[in-house]
Amino acid sequence: MIRTIVKSQRLSPASIAVLLVAATALSACGDGFRDSFRNKSASVTFDGFNFKSKAKEVSKDARDHFTVTVSRANQSLNGARQAGAHEAVKYCIGEYGTSNVEWVVGPESEGLIPVDDKIQLEGFCRP
Protein backbone atom coordinates (compact mmCIF):
# COMPACT_ATOMS: atom_id res chain seq x y z
CA MET A 1 0.00 0.00 0.00
CA ILE A 2 2.81 2.45 0.81
CA ARG A 3 4.40 1.63 -2.55
CA THR A 4 1.29 2.70 -4.47
CA ILE A 5 1.15 6.03 -2.62
CA VAL A 6 4.80 6.76 -3.45
CA LYS A 7 4.28 5.83 -7.12
CA SER A 8 1.30 8.15 -7.43
CA GLN A 9 3.36 11.11 -6.10
CA ARG A 10 6.14 10.87 -8.73
CA LEU A 11 6.63 13.79 -11.08
CA SER A 12 7.13 13.38 -14.79
CA PRO A 13 10.45 14.53 -16.31
CA ALA A 14 8.60 17.40 -18.02
CA SER A 15 7.21 18.60 -14.66
CA ILE A 16 10.66 18.48 -13.10
CA ALA A 17 12.10 20.50 -16.01
CA VAL A 18 9.37 23.17 -15.65
CA LEU A 19 10.05 23.45 -11.90
CA LEU A 20 13.81 23.80 -12.45
CA VAL A 21 13.34 26.53 -15.09
CA ALA A 22 10.94 28.44 -12.83
CA ALA A 23 13.28 28.19 -9.82
CA THR A 24 16.24 29.40 -11.89
CA ALA A 25 14.30 32.35 -13.29
CA LEU A 26 13.07 33.43 -9.86
CA SER A 27 16.51 33.20 -8.27
CA ALA A 28 18.06 35.41 -10.97
CA CYS A 29 15.41 38.11 -10.50
CA GLY A 30 15.93 38.31 -6.76
CA ASP A 31 19.67 38.93 -6.93
CA GLY A 32 19.42 41.84 -9.33
CA PHE A 33 16.66 43.55 -7.37
CA ARG A 34 18.46 43.19 -4.05
CA ASP A 35 21.81 44.27 -5.48
CA SER A 36 20.32 47.42 -7.01
CA PHE A 37 19.58 48.70 -3.50
CA ARG A 38 23.02 47.83 -2.17
CA ASN A 39 24.89 49.55 -4.98
CA LYS A 40 25.76 52.97 -3.56
CA SER A 41 26.97 54.41 -6.85
CA ALA A 42 25.09 53.62 -10.03
CA SER A 43 24.06 55.18 -13.30
CA VAL A 44 20.37 55.92 -13.74
CA THR A 45 18.44 57.42 -16.64
CA PHE A 46 15.94 60.22 -16.05
CA ASP A 47 14.50 62.76 -18.45
CA GLY A 48 16.31 60.90 -21.25
CA PHE A 49 19.79 61.36 -19.76
CA ASN A 50 22.22 59.18 -17.83
CA PHE A 51 23.30 60.48 -14.42
CA LYS A 52 25.85 59.20 -11.94
CA SER A 53 24.65 59.61 -8.38
CA LYS A 54 26.09 58.66 -5.02
CA ALA A 55 24.64 58.80 -1.53
CA LYS A 56 26.71 58.71 1.65
CA GLU A 57 26.19 59.31 5.33
CA VAL A 58 27.23 62.66 6.78
CA SER A 59 28.84 60.95 9.80
CA LYS A 60 29.36 57.39 11.00
CA ASP A 61 27.43 58.18 14.19
CA ALA A 62 24.29 59.38 12.37
CA ARG A 63 23.85 57.31 9.21
CA ASP A 64 20.27 58.55 8.85
CA HIS A 65 21.69 61.97 7.83
CA PHE A 66 22.99 61.70 4.25
CA THR A 67 24.00 63.67 1.18
CA VAL A 68 23.47 62.76 -2.47
CA THR A 69 25.75 64.05 -5.21
CA VAL A 70 24.50 63.86 -8.80
CA SER A 71 26.99 64.36 -11.63
CA ARG A 72 26.25 65.59 -15.16
CA ALA A 73 23.49 67.85 -13.86
CA ASN A 74 23.88 70.34 -16.73
CA GLN A 75 22.31 67.79 -19.11
CA SER A 76 18.91 68.27 -17.44
CA LEU A 77 18.35 69.85 -14.05
CA ASN A 78 14.94 68.16 -13.79
CA GLY A 79 16.48 64.76 -14.55
CA ALA A 80 19.30 65.36 -12.05
CA ARG A 81 16.77 66.19 -9.35
CA GLN A 82 14.88 62.96 -10.08
CA ALA A 83 18.10 60.94 -10.07
CA GLY A 84 19.03 62.44 -6.68
CA ALA A 85 15.64 61.60 -5.20
CA HIS A 86 15.94 58.06 -6.53
CA GLU A 87 19.41 57.64 -5.00
CA ALA A 88 18.14 58.96 -1.65
CA VAL A 89 15.32 56.41 -1.57
CA LYS A 90 17.79 53.63 -2.47
CA TYR A 91 20.06 54.75 0.37
CA CYS A 92 17.28 54.86 2.96
CA ILE A 93 15.88 51.48 1.91
CA GLY A 94 19.35 49.93 2.04
CA GLU A 95 20.22 51.40 5.44
CA TYR A 96 16.87 51.46 7.24
CA GLY A 97 14.30 49.60 5.16
CA THR A 98 12.23 52.74 4.64
CA SER A 99 11.68 55.01 1.66
CA ASN A 100 10.69 58.02 3.77
CA VAL A 101 13.02 60.97 3.30
CA GLU A 102 12.90 64.26 5.18
CA TRP A 103 14.73 66.78 2.99
CA VAL A 104 17.03 69.58 4.16
CA VAL A 105 17.90 70.42 0.53
CA GLY A 106 15.65 68.31 -1.66
CA PRO A 107 14.86 67.86 -5.31
CA GLU A 108 12.04 70.42 -5.07
CA SER A 109 14.20 73.07 -3.37
CA GLU A 110 14.30 76.42 -5.13
CA GLY A 111 17.68 77.78 -6.03
CA LEU A 112 19.22 74.35 -6.62
CA ILE A 113 21.90 75.23 -9.17
CA PRO A 114 24.61 72.91 -10.54
CA VAL A 115 28.14 73.68 -9.38
CA ASP A 116 30.91 72.07 -11.44
CA ASP A 117 28.17 70.12 -13.29
CA LYS A 118 26.93 68.56 -10.00
CA ILE A 119 24.05 69.08 -7.61
CA GLN A 120 24.04 68.06 -3.97
CA LEU A 121 20.96 67.09 -1.98
CA GLU A 122 20.77 66.52 1.77
CA GLY A 123 18.25 64.72 3.92
CA PHE A 124 17.37 62.30 6.70
CA CYS A 125 15.92 58.79 6.50
CA ARG A 126 12.75 58.60 8.59
CA PRO A 127 10.82 55.48 9.67
N, C-alpha and C positions, 0 to 999 in steps of 0.2 A: 504494500500500500504506500509506503514512504517513497518507493521508487517511482511510482506513477505520479506523485505530486511533484517530485524533482523534475521529471521529464516534461511535465506540462509547463514548468516555469522557465524553460530554456529559451533563449533568444536566437533568432535566426541571424546568420552572418550579415544580412542587409541591415537588420536592426542595430547590431553592434556597430557597424560602419557609420550609420546615421548618428548614433550617440557620440562616437569619437569625434566626428566632424563638428557637431554642435559644441562639445566640450572645448575643443581646440579654438573655435571661433570666439566663444565667450571668454576664454582666458586671455586671448590677445587683446580684446577690447578693454578689459579691466586694467591691464598694465599701462596702456597709453593714457587712459583717463586719469589714473592715479598719478602718473609721472608728470602730467601737464600741470598739476597743482604743486608739485615739489620743485619744479624747475623755476629757479628764482630769476633767471634772465632768459627771455625768449622773444622771438620775433612774432609780432601779431599784425594782422592787416585790418585797418579801419579806414573808412572813407576812401577806399581804393589804394591806400598806401601801406607800406611795410614800416613798422616802427620797432625799435629796440627799446625795451623798458626793463627796469630793474627796481625791485623794492628791497629795502633793508631797514632793520630796526635802528632807531636813533641811539639807543644804548642797550647794553646786555641786560641791565637790570629791569628795563621796561620795554619788553619786546612788542607790547601792544601799540607803542608809539613808533611810527614808521615814516619813511620818505619814499617816494617813487620818482625816479628820473626817467624821462622819456626822450630819446634821441631822435634826430631827424624831424623835429617839430615844425620846421619851416615848410615842409611838404604840405601840411594841412593842420592848422591849429585845432580844428574840431576833431580830426582823427587822432591827434596826439592826446587830447583830453580824454577821449574814449579809451585809448590804449592805456593811459595812466589809471583810469578808473578800473579797468579790467585787471591790471597788474595788482592794484590794491586789494581787490576782492580775492584774487588768487593767494596773495600773501596772508590775508586774514583767515581764509579757509585752511590753508596749510599750517598755520601756527595755532589757531584757536578753534577751527571748525565752524566758524561763523562768517557770513558775508556782510555783516553790518559794519559800516565804516562811518565814523564821525570825523568830518573833514575840518582841518585847520585852514589849509589852502587846498581846495578841491577843484574838480574839473569844471564846476560852474562858477568859480571865483572870477570876479571882474578884475581886469588888469593883469591877467596871466599872460605874460609876454615871453617868447623864447629868448634865452640868453645863450649865445654860442650854439645855436640850433638845438637847444634842450629846454624842456620845461621841468619844473620840480613841484610835486604835490606833497602834501603832508597830512597825516591823519592818525586816528586811533582805531584799533579793532575793538568793537563792542559786542558783548554777548546778546 
